[in-house]
Amino acid sequence: MNNPIRNPEYVPGHGLLKGKSVLITAAAGAGIGFAAARRAIEEGCRGIVISDIHDGRLRQSVDALKKETGFDAVWGKLCNVVNEDNVRELIDFAEERLSGTDVLINNAGLGTSRKLIEMEDDEWNRVLDVTLNGTMRMTRYMLQVMQKRGKGGSIVNNASVLGWRAQKEQAHYAAAKAGVMALTRCSALEAVEIGVRINAVAPSLAMHAMLRKSAPEELLKELEDKEAYGRGAEVWEVANVMMFLASDYASYMTGEVLSVSSQQA
Ligand SMILES: NC(=O)c1ccc[n+]([C@@H]2O[C@H](COP(=O)([O-])OP(=O)(O)OC[C@H]3O[C@@H](n4cnc5c(N)ncnc54)[C@H](O)[C@@H]3O)[C@@H](O)[C@H]2O)c1
């Protein structure tokens, strides 16, 4: 039997982002960011800017998106989310290319594995700077720009279930993701008056080639076994939930964090 839980089928687009423009950070990897970019195009967005810190992969990703979808309104712009100038240049670039940004997806996040007892300040700060401060920087300037434009918008942050759950060697990453959740709730409250909704997804495990290469096999197996589905999500299964939150279907949702996981066994 083809079990849709074990082997989910790639769902076609439903026009959820018809007429909207989209900006995504950290979208030149093998993971959720690139999957979200592809999904946004399939959901009918009118234009998209993707960004990343990796120049070569960014070019390749722009080319791949155009080729795979036949959609041409795709632009790439380098941006390290820890750098305020980069952040402002990216958002200004998107405003100009897209004639205004309707949807921002804050995907950038950085993780390492280290016991707290062995943690140096540098490593702690680096993970928080990309994951939490980067999301804050992008959100702060995007809100300023959206306020000026006066057309509202929607922001989707990428948190993690580790913002709620404990895992060894993840104190820095989990603290950063718990911060992203708190940032989502508080910024959403403030953004109501400028017509911007801010929500977050909290994935448990989303499998992709880079993760398979960088994370220990036993750890991935352990995490997969914890899921009721016995597998991690496909990256596009997380992207699908991002599209819903970004779209007008989620018009009555702001400040919410949606877990994307199968119940933990
Ligand atoms: N994959 C998972 O299992 C999982 C689970 C929970 C949460 N998340 C979160 O999802 C997001 C995406 O992770 P992913 O694993 O799907 O990989 P991804 O491919 O979507 O993201 C990795 C990309 O981030 C880029 N990047 C790294 N530092 C950056 C920076 N400072 N500025 C801009 N770009 C930067 C890298 O160059 C790479 O291309 C992250 O925020 C991660 O914490 C992932």
The ligand as a MOL file (V3000), in Angstrom:
LIG
                    3D

  0  0  0     0  0            999 V3000
M  V30 BEGIN CTAB
M  V30 COUNTS 44 48 0 0 0
M  V30 BEGIN ATOM
M  V30 1 N 16.2180 21.1630 9.0820 0
M  V30 2 C 15.6640 20.9720 10.2610 0
M  V30 3 O 15.5070 19.8520 10.7370 0
M  V30 4 C 15.1710 22.1650 11.0540 0
M  V30 5 C 14.3930 21.9340 12.2030 0
M  V30 6 C 13.9200 23.0290 12.9320 0
M  V30 7 C 14.2370 24.3130 12.5180 0
M  V30 8 N 14.9980 24.5060 11.4220 0 CHG=1
M  V30 9 C 15.3170 25.8790 11.0290 0
M  V30 10 O 14.9970 26.0360 9.6730 0
M  V30 11 C 15.8280 27.0350 9.0910 0
M  V30 12 C 16.4330 26.4840 7.8150 0
M  V30 13 O 17.2740 25.3930 8.1070 0
M  V30 14 P 17.5040 24.2030 7.1000 0
M  V30 15 O 18.1710 23.1180 7.8840 0
M  V30 16 O 16.2520 23.8330 6.4220 0 CHG=-1
M  V30 17 O 18.5550 24.7520 6.0410 0
M  V30 18 P 18.3980 25.8500 4.8780 0
M  V30 19 O 19.0310 25.2680 3.6650 0
M  V30 20 O 17.0000 26.3460 4.7400 0
M  V30 21 O 19.2910 27.0210 5.4410 0
M  V30 22 C 20.6940 26.9610 5.3510 0
M  V30 23 C 21.1560 28.1740 4.5690 0
M  V30 24 O 21.3540 29.2430 5.5230 0
M  V30 25 C 22.3990 30.0440 5.0220 0
M  V30 26 N 22.9130 30.8950 6.1020 0
M  V30 27 C 23.6630 30.4950 7.1480 0
M  V30 28 N 23.9960 31.5530 7.9100 0
M  V30 29 C 23.4380 32.6480 7.3230 0
M  V30 30 C 23.4520 34.0300 7.6250 0
M  V30 31 N 24.1490 34.5010 8.6650 0
M  V30 32 N 22.7830 34.8850 6.8170 0
M  V30 33 C 22.1110 34.4090 5.7390 0
M  V30 34 N 22.0810 33.1090 5.4010 0
M  V30 35 C 22.7470 32.2370 6.1820 0
M  V30 36 C 23.4030 29.0120 4.5170 0
M  V30 37 O 24.3370 29.5530 3.6120 0
M  V30 38 C 22.4800 27.9790 3.8790 0
M  V30 39 O 22.3250 28.2140 2.4820 0
M  V30 40 C 16.8350 27.4210 10.1720 0
M  V30 41 O 16.3850 28.5860 10.8280 0
M  V30 42 C 16.7910 26.2400 11.1110 0
M  V30 43 O 17.1760 26.5780 12.4040 0
M  V30 44 C 15.4790 23.4640 10.6790 0
M  V30 END ATOM
M  V30 BEGIN BOND
M  V30 1 1 1 2
M  V30 2 2 2 3
M  V30 3 1 2 4
M  V30 4 1 4 5
M  V30 5 2 4 44
M  V30 6 2 5 6
M  V30 7 1 6 7
M  V30 8 2 7 8
M  V30 9 1 8 9
M  V30 10 1 8 44
M  V30 11 1 9 10
M  V30 12 1 9 42
M  V30 13 1 10 11
M  V30 14 1 11 12
M  V30 15 1 11 40
M  V30 16 1 12 13
M  V30 17 1 13 14
M  V30 18 2 14 15
M  V30 19 1 14 16
M  V30 20 1 14 17
M  V30 21 1 17 18
M  V30 22 2 18 19
M  V30 23 1 18 20
M  V30 24 1 18 21
M  V30 25 1 21 22
M  V30 26 1 22 23
M  V30 27 1 23 24
M  V30 28 1 23 38
M  V30 29 1 24 25
M  V30 30 1 25 26
M  V30 31 1 25 36
M  V30 32 1 26 27
M  V30 33 1 26 35
M  V30 34 2 27 28
M  V30 35 1 28 29
M  V30 36 1 29 30
M  V30 37 2 29 35
M  V30 38 1 30 31
M  V30 39 2 30 32
M  V30 40 1 32 33
M  V30 41 2 33 34
M  V30 42 1 34 35
M  V30 43 1 36 37
M  V30 44 1 36 38
M  V30 45 1 38 39
M  V30 46 1 40 41
M  V30 47 1 40 42
M  V30 48 1 42 43
M  V30 END BOND
M  V30 END CTAB
M  END
